Amino acid sequence: MKILIQNGRVIDPASGFDQTCDIALAAGRIVGINRVPADFAPSRVVEAAGCIVLPGLVDLAARLREPGYEHEGMLESEMAAAVAGGVTSLVCPPDTDPVLDEPGLVEMLKFRAEKLHQSRLFPLGALTHGLAGEVLTEMAELTESGCVGFGQAEVPLASTQVLQRALQYAATFGYTVWLRPQELHLGKGVAASGPLATRLGLSGVPVAAETIALHTIFELLKTTGARVHLCRLSSAAGVDLVRRAKADGLKVTCDVSINSLHLTDVDIGFFDSRARLTPPLRQQRDRDALHAALADGTIDALVSDHTPVDEDAKTLPFAEAEPGATGLELLLSLALKWSRDSGVPLQRALATVTSEPARVLGNALGTLQASVGQLVEGGVGDLCILDPQAAWTVQDATLHSQGKHTPFSGYELPGQVRMTLVGGHVAFERG
């Protein structure tokens, strides 16, 4: 199908391009930006005047709940949520049931996702069998089946020796290890340690749970030379350590969730289980540090941390509720809100959800590396058309995700996705 998108403000953060012009797509690829081929005869013309045309979003943390947790989310519902939010590529953690520790499971998941013709799915393989932290998986076989990296999801490794061996092996073959920095024994609370958790009588997770894990990871990186992506940084002290590690030349990238970027522990209110999240919401000084770090590039990417949770698991006392919130449909708008509220340039805000997460994936994207998260002639036709003037109110019932719980429920957010194209076909269009 040949599509002409005309009169939109085309922004490509990767190249710095920002101009009102036309984009032509044919055979799933971009064939013209600001210079439509003379013989191009579109079968559909999309009028994008007043809209921003940007690369499809790349989300580095989205649980789709399949296989094993279909009562909380299914590929159909969560992929629909992704394209409704302008997300055309996403990474899913390995903590499914069964765990993504066998090539056949990864291939099945990718096959099912491809049949939906919506977002591109890039699975993470389990670092250890069953996420048990004892025996390393066959990383080479999992890579061949489509895994873009290896991690433990929310299961910290008890053995530093196992982590060291995993990093040594990954460094040998150029794989990236994805880790959420959390010390096993200190990270068992349900809220961030501090006055509010004390007043509410909630068990706390100290900042040290993050910083101790970061110190361990960085010391191992110095001896192994491995590449690590840190998932969902949450504290000011953690930001300082990452900034230092990058200055020392360690191969480190990191991300932050939309929840930690915008909310604090005060948003727990009177035990609101929608704010029961992992990592827990921390204090104002931590949020301010995360704002600054994302703006200056210390934190590379903004992620939705999409974790759909069903009604039964959320409508429980705060400490017993399952952590997680839906976020795929909120990612772009919350990036815009951060830009507006913090005075961060629009291009930088858009880069954190497009070109920067694509850069984190790097070589793991294979033949797609040169075009995911950016707009280039000859590249894949993954685009999002955004109406920046349209404001919308987050309402649980209107979310496409099977998980309806989010701490942003009732918020009015800027920017609404008008259309999402994946591989040159319309995957979502707002009626």
Sine and cosine of phi, psi and omega as CSV:
sin_phi,cos_phi,sin_psi,cos_psi,sin_omega,cos_omega
0.00,0.00,0.70,-0.72,0.03,-1.00
-0.98,-0.20,0.82,-0.57,-0.05,-1.00
-0.81,-0.58,0.70,-0.71,0.09,-1.00
-0.91,-0.42,0.86,-0.50,0.08,-1.00
-0.97,-0.23,0.89,-0.46,-0.14,-0.99
-0.86,-0.51,0.54,-0.84,0.13,-0.99
0.93,0.37,0.31,0.95,0.05,-1.00
-1.00,0.01,0.38,-0.93,0.12,-0.99
-0.99,0.13,0.97,-0.26,-0.08,-1.00
-1.00,0.03,0.87,-0.50,0.01,-1.00
-0.86,-0.51,0.85,-0.53,0.10,-1.00
-0.86,-0.51,0.99,-0.13,-0.05,-1.00
-0.85,0.53,-0.50,0.87,-0.05,-1.00
-0.89,0.45,-0.61,0.79,-0.05,-1.00
-0.96,-0.27,-0.19,0.98,-0.06,-1.00
0.99,0.10,0.09,1.00,-0.02,-1.00
-0.92,0.39,0.74,-0.67,0.01,-1.00
-0.46,-0.89,0.99,-0.17,-0.11,-0.99
-0.37,-0.93,0.57,-0.82,0.11,-0.99
-0.98,0.20,0.88,-0.48,-0.06,-1.00
-0.26,-0.97,-0.09,-1.00,-0.01,-1.00
-0.97,-0.26,0.45,-0.89,0.12,-0.99
-0.79,-0.61,0.73,-0.68,0.03,-1.00
-0.92,-0.38,0.69,-0.72,0.02,-1.00
-0.81,-0.58,0.64,-0.77,0.05,-1.00
-0.46,-0.89,0.62,-0.78,0.03,-1.00
0.81,0.59,0.59,0.81,0.08,-1.00
0.99,0.15,0.06,1.00,-0.07,-1.00
-0.77,-0.63,0.33,-0.95,0.07,-1.00
-0.99,0.15,0.85,-0.52,-0.04,-1.00
-0.95,-0.32,-0.13,0.99,0.02,-1.00
-0.24,-0.97,0.74,-0.67,0.13,-0.99
-0.80,-0.59,0.91,-0.42,-0.01,-1.00
0.93,0.37,0.15,0.99,0.09,-1.00
-0.38,-0.93,0.99,0.11,-0.02,-1.00
-0.94,0.35,0.75,-0.67,0.02,-1.00
-0.80,0.59,0.63,-0.78,-0.09,-1.00
-0.87,0.49,-0.55,0.84,-0.04,-1.00
-1.00,-0.09,0.25,0.97,-0.05,-1.00
-0.97,0.25,0.86,-0.51,0.00,-1.00
-0.88,-0.47,1.00,-0.08,-0.10,-1.00
-0.94,0.35,0.60,-0.80,0.13,-0.99
-1.00,0.05,-0.24,0.97,0.09,-1.00
-0.51,-0.86,0.67,-0.74,0.06,-1.00
-0.91,-0.41,0.80,-0.60,0.02,-1.00
-0.95,-0.33,0.88,-0.48,0.02,-1.00
-0.99,0.10,0.89,-0.45,-0.09,-1.00
-0.89,-0.45,0.40,0.92,0.02,-1.00
-0.85,0.52,0.74,-0.68,-0.02,-1.00
0.99,0.11,-0.07,1.00,-0.02,-1.00
-0.95,-0.32,0.32,-0.95,0.10,-1.00
-0.98,-0.22,0.76,-0.65,0.09,-1.00
-0.96,-0.27,0.89,-0.46,-0.08,-1.00
-0.73,-0.68,0.23,-0.97,0.06,-1.00
-0.89,0.46,0.48,-0.88,0.10,-0.99
-0.85,0.53,0.62,-0.79,-0.05,-1.00
-0.93,0.36,0.50,-0.86,0.07,-1.00
-0.88,-0.47,0.90,-0.44,-0.06,-1.00
-0.95,-0.32,0.86,-0.52,-0.09,-1.00
-1.00,0.02,0.06,1.00,-0.02,-1.00
-0.45,-0.89,1.00,-0.07,0.01,-1.00
-0.59,-0.81,0.90,-0.43,0.07,-1.00
-1.00,0.07,0.76,-0.65,-0.02,-1.00
-0.98,-0.20,-0.12,0.99,0.11,-0.99
0.95,0.32,0.02,1.00,0.13,-0.99
-0.91,-0.41,0.61,-0.79,-0.09,1.00
-0.99,0.11,0.34,-0.94,0.19,-0.98
0.97,-0.26,-0.43,0.90,-0.05,-1.00
-0.80,-0.60,0.69,0.72,-0.08,-1.00
-0.89,0.45,-0.33,0.94,0.05,-1.00
-0.94,0.33,-0.28,0.96,0.00,-1.00
-0.96,-0.27,-0.35,0.94,0.01,-1.00
0.01,-1.00,0.51,-0.86,0.03,-1.00
-0.78,-0.62,0.34,-0.94,-0.01,-1.00
-0.80,0.59,-0.68,0.73,-0.04,-1.00
-0.86,0.51,-0.75,0.67,-0.07,-1.00
-0.95,0.31,-0.65,0.76,-0.09,-1.00
-0.98,0.21,-0.54,0.84,0.11,-0.99
-0.93,0.37,-0.58,0.81,0.08,-1.00
-0.90,0.44,-0.62,0.78,0.05,-1.00
-0.90,0.43,-0.62,0.79,-0.02,-1.00
-0.87,0.48,-0.80,0.60,-0.06,-1.00
-0.94,0.35,-0.47,0.88,0.08,-1.00
-0.91,0.41,-0.41,0.91,0.04,-1.00
-0.99,-0.14,0.13,0.99,0.02,-1.00
0.99,0.15,0.15,0.99,-0.02,-1.00
-1.00,0.07,0.88,-0.48,-0.03,-1.00
-0.95,-0.31,-0.21,0.98,0.06,-1.00
-0.63,-0.78,0.70,-0.72,0.00,-1.00
-0.57,-0.82,0.47,-0.88,0.03,-1.00
-0.94,-0.33,0.76,-0.65,0.03,-1.00
-0.93,-0.38,0.68,-0.74,0.02,-1.00
-0.93,0.36,0.23,-0.97,-0.09,-1.00
-1.00,0.03,0.07,1.00,-0.11,-0.99
-1.00,0.09,0.82,0.58,0.12,-0.99
-1.00,-0.04,-0.10,-1.00,0.04,-1.00
-0.70,-0.71,0.98,-0.20,0.14,0.99
-0.96,0.26,0.34,-0.94,0.01,-1.00
-0.90,0.44,0.53,-0.85,0.01,-1.00
-0.98,0.21,0.95,0.31,0.00,-1.00
-0.87,-0.49,0.12,0.99,0.03,-1.00
-0.78,-0.63,0.67,-0.74,-0.02,-1.00
-0.82,0.57,-0.62,0.78,-0.02,-1.00
-0.88,0.48,-0.61,0.79,0.01,-1.00
-0.92,0.38,-0.66,0.76,0.01,-1.00
-0.91,0.42,-0.71,0.71,0.00,-1.00
-0.89,0.46,-0.63,0.77,0.02,-1.00
-0.90,0.44,-0.70,0.71,-0.03,-1.00
-0.90,0.43,-0.70,0.72,0.01,-1.00
-0.91,0.41,-0.63,0.78,0.01,-1.00
-0.89,0.46,-0.70,0.71,0.00,-1.00
-0.91,0.42,-0.63,0.77,0.00,-1.00
-0.92,0.40,-0.65,0.76,-0.02,-1.00
-0.91,0.42,-0.54,0.84,0.00,-1.00
-0.92,0.40,-0.38,0.93,-0.02,-1.00
-0.98,0.18,-0.30,0.95,0.01,-1.00
0.82,0.58,0.70,0.72,0.07,-1.00
-0.85,-0.53,-0.83,-0.56,-0.04,-1.00
-0.93,0.37,0.44,-0.90,0.12,-0.99
-0.98,0.19,0.72,-0.70,-0.05,-1.00
-0.95,-0.32,0.79,-0.62,0.04,-1.00
-0.85,-0.53,0.99,-0.14,-0.06,-1.00
-0.97,0.23,0.51,-0.86,0.24,-0.97
-1.00,-0.07,0.68,-0.73,0.09,-1.00
-1.00,0.04,0.40,-0.92,0.06,-1.00
-0.93,0.36,0.65,-0.76,0.04,-1.00
-0.96,0.28,-0.60,0.80,0.04,-1.00
-0.80,-0.60,0.44,-0.90,-0.01,-1.00
-0.85,0.53,0.80,-0.60,0.03,-1.00
0.90,0.43,0.23,0.97,-0.09,-1.00
0.84,0.55,0.40,0.92,-0.06,-1.00
-0.98,0.19,-0.21,0.98,0.07,-1.00
0.98,0.20,0.37,0.93,-0.07,-1.00
-0.88,-0.48,-0.80,0.60,-0.09,-1.00
-0.91,-0.41,0.79,-0.61,0.02,-1.00
-0.92,0.39,0.57,-0.82,0.04,-1.00
-0.98,0.20,0.16,-0.99,0.06,-1.00
-0.99,0.14,1.00,0.08,-0.13,-0.99
-0.89,0.46,-0.59,0.81,-0.02,-1.00
-0.89,0.45,-0.70,0.71,0.01,-1.00
-0.92,0.40,-0.64,0.77,0.00,-1.00
-0.92,0.38,-0.58,0.82,0.06,-1.00
-0.90,0.44,-0.68,0.73,0.02,-1.00
-0.89,0.45,-0.49,0.87,-0.01,-1.00
-0.99,0.13,-0.16,0.99,0.09,-1.00
0.82,-0.58,0.07,1.00,0.00,-1.00
-0.97,0.26,0.64,-0.77,-0.03,-1.00
-0.98,-0.20,-0.02,1.00,0.01,-1.00
0.08,-1.00,-0.08,-1.00,-0.09,-1.00
-0.64,-0.77,0.67,-0.74,-0.03,-1.00
-0.43,-0.90,0.01,-1.00,0.00,-1.00
-0.93,-0.37,0.13,0.99,-0.06,-1.00
0.81,0.59,-0.84,-0.54,-0.04,-1.00
-0.99,-0.15,0.25,0.97,-0.06,-1.00
-0.97,-0.25,0.98,-0.20,-0.03,-1.00
-0.91,0.41,0.52,-0.85,0.07,-1.00
-0.98,0.18,0.80,-0.60,0.01,-1.00
-0.97,0.23,-0.51,0.86,-0.09,-1.00
-0.98,-0.21,0.88,-0.47,0.08,-1.00
-0.92,0.39,-0.50,0.87,0.02,-1.00
-0.91,0.42,-0.66,0.75,0.05,-1.00
-0.89,0.46,-0.67,0.74,0.03,-1.00
-0.89,0.46,-0.68,0.74,0.02,-1.00
-0.87,0.50,-0.71,0.70,0.00,-1.00
-0.90,0.43,-0.62,0.78,0.03,-1.00
-0.89,0.45,-0.69,0.73,0.00,-1.00
-0.92,0.38,-0.62,0.79,0.04,-1.00
-0.89,0.46,-0.71,0.71,-0.01,-1.00
-0.91,0.41,-0.72,0.70,-0.02,-1.00
-0.88,0.48,-0.64,0.77,-0.01,-1.00
-0.90,0.43,-0.58,0.81,-0.02,-1.00
-0.88,0.48,-0.61,0.79,-0.09,-1.00
-0.95,-0.30,0.06,1.00,0.06,-1.00
0.98,0.20,0.38,0.93,0.03,-1.00
-1.00,0.10,0.41,-0.91,0.08,-1.00
-0.97,-0.23,0.72,-0.69,0.06,-1.00
-0.98,-0.18,0.78,-0.62,-0.02,-1.00
-0.97,-0.24,0.86,-0.50,-0.07,-1.00
-0.75,-0.67,0.69,-0.73,0.20,-0.98
-1.00,-0.10,0.88,-0.47,-0.11,-0.99
-0.95,0.32,0.97,-0.25,0.05,-1.00
-0.45,-0.89,0.87,-0.50,0.03,-1.00
-0.92,0.39,0.69,-0.72,-0.16,-0.99
-0.82,0.58,-0.76,0.65,-0.17,-0.98
-1.00,0.07,-0.45,0.89,-0.01,-1.00
-1.00,0.08,-0.22,0.97,-0.13,-0.99
-0.99,-0.14,0.42,0.91,-0.11,-0.99
-0.99,-0.10,0.06,1.00,0.01,-1.00
-0.98,0.19,-0.05,-1.00,-0.06,-1.00
-0.88,-0.47,-0.12,0.99,0.03,-1.00
-0.56,-0.83,0.30,-0.95,0.03,-1.00
-0.93,0.36,0.71,-0.70,0.06,-1.00
-0.85,0.53,0.66,-0.75,-0.02,-1.00
0.37,-0.93,0.01,-1.00,-0.04,-1.00
-0.84,0.54,-0.63,0.78,-0.06,-1.00
-0.92,0.39,-0.71,0.70,0.03,-1.00
-0.87,0.49,-0.61,0.79,0.02,-1.00
-0.90,0.43,-0.72,0.69,0.00,-1.00
-0.89,0.46,-0.61,0.80,-0.03,-1.00
-0.99,0.11,-0.12,0.99,0.00,-1.00
0.95,0.30,0.50,0.87,-0.02,-1.00
-0.98,-0.18,0.64,-0.77,0.03,-1.00
-0.91,0.40,0.68,-0.73,-0.16,-0.99
-0.98,-0.22,0.46,-0.89,0.14,-0.99
-0.93,-0.38,0.95,-0.33,-0.04,-1.00
-0.96,0.30,0.36,-0.93,0.07,-1.00
-0.86,0.52,-0.51,0.86,0.00,-1.00
-0.86,0.51,-0.44,0.90,0.05,-1.00
-0.87,0.49,-0.56,0.83,0.03,-1.00
-0.99,0.13,-0.71,0.71,-0.10,-0.99
-0.95,0.33,-0.59,0.80,0.05,-1.00
-0.88,0.47,-0.69,0.72,0.03,-1.00
-0.89,0.45,-0.64,0.77,0.00,-1.00
-0.91,0.42,-0.70,0.72,0.04,-1.00
-0.84,0.54,-0.70,0.71,0.00,-1.00
-0.88,0.47,-0.74,0.67,-0.01,-1.00
-0.87,0.49,-0.71,0.71,-0.07,-1.00
-0.93,0.37,-0.60,0.80,0.05,-1.00
-0.90,0.44,-0.63,0.78,0.02,-1.00
-0.94,0.33,-0.54,0.84,0.03,-1.00
-0.91,0.41,-0.55,0.83,0.00,-1.00
-0.90,0.45,-0.52,0.85,-0.05,-1.00
-0.99,-0.11,-0.38,0.93,-0.06,-1.00
-0.98,-0.21,-0.44,0.90,-0.06,-1.00
0.95,0.32,0.32,0.95,-0.04,-1.00
-0.97,0.25,0.22,-0.98,0.08,-1.00
-0.95,-0.30,0.79,-0.62,-0.04,-1.00
-0.79,-0.61,0.68,-0.73,0.18,-0.98
-0.95,-0.31,0.83,-0.56,-0.02,-1.00
-1.00,-0.03,0.82,-0.57,-0.10,-0.99
-0.99,-0.10,0.83,-0.56,0.18,-0.98
0.85,0.52,0.92,0.40,0.13,-0.99
-0.88,0.48,0.55,-0.84,-0.10,-0.99
-0.70,-0.72,-0.10,1.00,-0.13,-0.99
-0.75,-0.67,0.39,-0.92,0.07,-1.00
-0.90,0.44,-0.65,0.76,0.01,-1.00
-0.91,0.42,-0.61,0.80,0.06,-1.00
-0.90,0.43,-0.65,0.76,0.04,-1.00
-0.86,0.50,-0.70,0.72,-0.01,-1.00
-0.87,0.49,-0.66,0.75,-0.01,-1.00
-0.92,0.39,-0.65,0.76,0.02,-1.00
-0.92,0.40,-0.66,0.75,0.02,-1.00
-0.87,0.50,-0.66,0.75,0.01,-1.00
-0.92,0.38,-0.66,0.75,-0.02,-1.00
-0.89,0.45,-0.65,0.76,0.04,-1.00
-0.91,0.41,-0.64,0.77,0.02,-1.00
-0.90,0.43,-0.49,0.87,0.02,-1.00
-0.99,0.15,-0.04,1.00,0.06,-1.00
1.00,0.05,0.21,0.98,0.04,-1.00
-0.95,0.33,0.52,-0.86,-0.04,-1.00
-0.99,0.10,0.99,0.14,-0.11,-0.99
-0.77,-0.63,0.71,-0.71,0.23,-0.97
-0.78,-0.62,0.26,-0.97,-0.01,-1.00
-0.40,-0.92,0.25,-0.97,0.04,-1.00
-0.69,-0.72,0.17,-0.99,0.06,-1.00
-0.68,-0.73,0.53,-0.85,-0.01,-1.00
-1.00,0.06,0.40,-0.92,0.06,-1.00
-0.86,0.51,-0.48,0.88,-0.02,-1.00
-0.93,0.36,-0.76,0.65,-0.01,-1.00
-0.93,0.36,-0.47,0.88,-0.02,-1.00
-0.95,0.32,-0.52,0.86,-0.13,-0.99
-0.93,-0.37,-0.38,0.93,-0.15,-0.99
-0.90,-0.44,0.30,-0.95,0.10,-0.99
-0.76,-0.65,0.06,-1.00,-0.03,-1.00
-0.88,0.47,-0.38,0.92,0.03,-1.00
-0.88,0.48,-0.46,0.89,-0.02,-1.00
-0.95,0.32,-0.10,1.00,0.14,-0.99
-0.91,0.42,-0.49,0.87,0.03,-1.00
0.85,0.53,-0.75,-0.66,0.04,-1.00
-1.00,-0.10,0.95,0.32,0.06,-1.00
0.85,0.52,0.71,0.70,0.02,-1.00
-0.97,0.26,0.94,-0.35,-0.08,-1.00
-0.93,0.36,-0.25,0.97,0.08,-1.00
-0.91,0.41,-0.37,0.93,0.04,-1.00
-0.99,-0.12,0.23,0.97,0.12,-0.99
-0.99,0.12,0.98,-0.18,-0.18,-0.98
-0.74,-0.67,0.32,-0.95,0.12,-0.99
-0.78,-0.62,0.85,-0.52,-0.06,1.00
-0.93,0.38,0.35,-0.94,-0.03,-1.00
-0.93,0.36,0.46,-0.89,0.05,-1.00
-0.92,0.38,0.76,-0.65,-0.05,-1.00
-0.97,-0.25,-0.27,-0.96,-0.16,-0.99
-1.00,0.09,0.12,-0.99,-0.05,-1.00
-0.84,0.55,-0.67,0.74,-0.03,-1.00
-0.89,0.45,-0.54,0.84,0.04,-1.00
-0.94,0.34,-0.69,0.73,0.02,-1.00
-0.88,0.47,-0.66,0.75,0.02,-1.00
-0.89,0.46,-0.64,0.76,0.01,-1.00
-0.92,0.40,-0.61,0.80,0.04,-1.00
-0.92,0.40,-0.65,0.76,0.07,-1.00
-0.82,0.57,-0.78,0.62,-0.07,-1.00
-0.91,0.41,-0.64,0.77,-0.04,-1.00
-0.94,0.35,-0.58,0.81,0.05,-1.00
-0.94,0.34,-0.58,0.81,0.00,-1.00
-0.93,0.36,-0.62,0.78,-0.08,-1.00
-1.00,-0.04,-0.01,1.00,0.09,-1.00
1.00,-0.06,-0.04,1.00,0.10,-1.00
-0.87,0.50,-0.69,0.73,0.18,-0.98
-1.00,-0.06,0.80,-0.60,-0.15,-0.99
-0.99,0.15,-0.65,0.76,-0.19,-0.98
-0.65,-0.76,0.45,-0.89,0.12,-0.99
-0.97,-0.25,0.74,-0.68,-0.06,-1.00
-0.81,-0.59,0.38,-0.92,0.00,-1.00
-0.98,0.19,-0.43,0.90,-0.16,-0.99
0.75,0.66,0.68,0.73,-0.05,-1.00
-0.89,0.46,0.89,-0.45,-0.01,-1.00
-0.65,-0.76,1.00,0.06,-0.01,-1.00
-0.91,0.41,0.71,-0.71,0.00,-1.00
-0.79,-0.62,0.67,-0.74,-0.06,-1.00
-0.98,0.18,0.20,-0.98,-0.11,-0.99
-0.86,0.51,-0.70,0.71,-0.06,-1.00
-0.89,0.46,-0.57,0.82,-0.05,-1.00
-0.99,0.16,-0.30,0.95,-0.01,-1.00
-0.99,-0.14,-0.52,0.85,-0.05,-1.00
-1.00,0.07,0.88,0.47,0.02,-1.00
-0.72,-0.69,0.25,-0.97,0.13,-0.99
-0.79,0.61,0.54,-0.84,-0.17,-0.99
-0.75,0.66,-0.76,0.65,-0.09,-1.00
-0.93,0.37,-0.36,0.93,-0.03,-1.00
-0.99,-0.14,-0.25,0.97,-0.04,-1.00
-0.93,0.37,0.51,-0.86,0.03,-1.00
-0.97,0.26,0.75,-0.66,0.02,-1.00
-0.95,0.32,0.52,-0.85,0.05,-1.00
0.70,-0.71,0.38,-0.92,0.03,-1.00
-0.42,-0.91,0.46,-0.89,0.08,-1.00
-0.96,0.27,0.54,-0.84,-0.07,-1.00
-0.44,-0.90,-0.22,0.98,-0.08,-1.00
-0.84,0.55,-0.65,0.76,-0.06,-1.00
-0.98,0.19,-0.14,0.99,-0.06,-1.00
-0.97,-0.25,-0.26,0.97,-0.17,-0.99
-0.82,0.58,-0.79,0.62,-0.07,-1.00
-0.92,0.40,-0.72,0.70,-0.01,-1.00
-0.89,0.45,-0.59,0.81,0.00,-1.00
-0.97,0.26,-0.45,0.89,0.14,-0.99
-0.92,0.39,-0.66,0.75,0.04,-1.00
-0.91,0.41,-0.64,0.77,0.02,-1.00
-0.89,0.45,-0.68,0.73,0.05,-1.00
-0.88,0.48,-0.67,0.74,0.03,-1.00
-0.87,0.49,-0.72,0.69,-0.04,-1.00
-0.93,0.38,-0.70,0.71,-0.09,-1.00
-0.97,0.26,-0.50,0.87,-0.09,-1.00
-0.97,-0.23,-0.07,1.00,-0.02,-1.00
0.95,0.30,0.38,0.93,0.03,-1.00
-0.98,0.19,0.71,-0.70,0.02,-1.00
-0.81,0.58,0.61,-0.80,-0.04,-1.00
-0.84,0.54,-0.65,0.76,-0.02,-1.00
-0.88,0.48,-0.65,0.76,0.02,-1.00
-0.91,0.41,-0.68,0.74,0.01,-1.00
-0.87,0.49,-0.69,0.72,0.00,-1.00
-0.94,0.35,-0.53,0.85,0.03,-1.00
-0.89,0.46,-0.56,0.83,-0.05,-1.00
-0.93,0.37,-0.25,0.97,0.02,-1.00
-0.87,-0.49,0.12,0.99,0.00,-1.00
-0.76,-0.65,-1.00,0.07,-0.12,-0.99
-0.94,0.35,-0.58,0.82,-0.04,-1.00
-0.94,0.35,-0.74,0.67,0.09,-1.00
-0.89,0.46,-0.53,0.85,0.07,-1.00
-0.91,0.42,-0.61,0.80,0.05,-1.00
-0.91,0.42,-0.58,0.82,0.06,-1.00
-0.88,0.48,-0.67,0.75,0.01,-1.00
-0.94,0.35,-0.61,0.79,0.13,-0.99
0.78,0.62,-0.80,-0.60,-0.08,-1.00
-0.87,0.48,-0.39,0.92,-0.02,-1.00
-0.90,0.43,-0.31,0.95,0.03,-1.00
-0.97,0.25,-0.24,0.97,0.02,-1.00
0.89,0.46,-0.78,-0.63,-0.05,-1.00
-0.93,0.38,-0.25,0.97,-0.01,-1.00
-1.00,0.04,-0.09,1.00,-0.13,-0.99
-0.83,0.56,-0.59,0.81,-0.10,-0.99
-0.99,0.16,-0.04,1.00,-0.08,-1.00
-0.67,-0.74,-0.30,0.95,0.05,-1.00
-0.94,0.33,0.73,-0.68,0.02,-1.00
0.98,0.18,0.16,0.99,0.03,-1.00
-0.49,-0.87,0.26,-0.97,0.02,-1.00
-0.94,-0.35,0.93,-0.36,0.01,-1.00
-0.65,-0.76,0.61,-0.79,0.07,-1.00
-0.90,0.44,0.77,-0.64,-0.09,-1.00
1.00,-0.05,-0.22,0.98,0.01,-1.00
-0.99,0.14,0.19,-0.98,-0.02,-1.00
-0.90,0.44,0.54,-0.84,-0.04,-1.00
-1.00,0.08,0.88,0.47,0.07,-1.00
-0.98,-0.20,0.96,-0.29,-0.08,-1.00
-0.68,-0.73,0.35,-0.94,0.11,-0.99
-0.77,-0.64,0.74,-0.67,0.08,-1.00
-0.96,-0.30,0.88,-0.47,-0.13,-0.99
-0.91,-0.42,0.72,-0.70,0.15,-0.99
-1.00,-0.08,0.98,-0.21,-0.11,-0.99
-0.95,0.30,-0.30,0.95,-0.04,-1.00
-1.00,0.04,-0.26,0.96,-0.05,-1.00
-0.99,0.14,0.83,-0.56,0.10,-0.99
-0.98,-0.19,0.51,-0.86,0.01,-1.00
-0.61,-0.79,0.47,-0.88,0.00,-1.00
-0.97,-0.22,0.77,-0.64,0.00,-1.00
-0.94,0.33,0.91,-0.42,0.03,-1.00
-0.83,-0.56,0.80,-0.60,-0.09,-1.00
-0.81,0.59,-0.69,0.73,-0.12,-0.99
-0.92,0.40,-0.42,0.91,-0.07,-1.00
-1.00,-0.05,-0.07,1.00,0.01,-1.00
-0.95,0.32,0.65,-0.76,0.02,-1.00
-0.96,0.28,-0.48,0.88,-0.02,-1.00
-0.89,0.45,0.53,-0.85,0.07,-1.00
-0.93,0.37,-0.46,0.89,0.08,-1.00
-1.00,0.08,0.84,-0.55,-0.10,-0.99
-0.97,-0.26,0.08,1.00,-0.12,-0.99
-0.99,-0.15,0.80,-0.60,0.06,-1.00
-0.48,-0.88,0.65,-0.76,0.06,-1.00
-0.93,0.37,-0.15,0.99,0.02,-1.00
-1.00,-0.05,0.14,0.99,0.03,-1.00
-0.84,0.54,0.78,-0.63,-0.03,-1.00
1.00,-0.04,-0.19,0.98,0.04,-1.00
-0.95,0.32,0.60,-0.80,0.20,-0.98
-1.00,-0.09,0.84,-0.54,-0.10,-1.00
-0.89,-0.45,0.49,-0.87,0.00,-1.00
-1.00,0.09,0.52,-0.85,0.13,-0.99
0.99,0.16,0.75,-0.66,0.01,-1.00
-0.71,-0.70,0.72,-0.70,0.00,-1.00
-0.94,0.33,0.82,-0.57,0.03,-1.00
-1.00,-0.05,-0.61,0.79,-0.03,-1.00
-0.41,-0.91,0.57,-0.82,0.09,-1.00
-0.80,-0.60,0.77,-0.64,0.04,-1.00
-0.89,-0.45,0.71,-0.70,0.05,-1.00
-0.82,-0.58,0.86,-0.51,-0.02,-1.00
0.86,0.51,0.55,0.84,0.07,-1.00
0.99,0.15,0.00,1.00,0.06,-1.00
-0.92,-0.39,0.47,-0.88,-0.04,-1.00
-0.98,0.22,0.94,-0.35,0.00,-1.00
-1.00,-0.04,-0.39,0.92,0.03,-1.00
-0.46,-0.89,0.67,-0.74,0.08,-1.00
-0.60,-0.80,0.82,-0.57,0.00,-1.00
-0.97,0.25,0.78,-0.62,-0.05,-1.00
-0.97,0.24,0.00,0.00,0.00,0.00
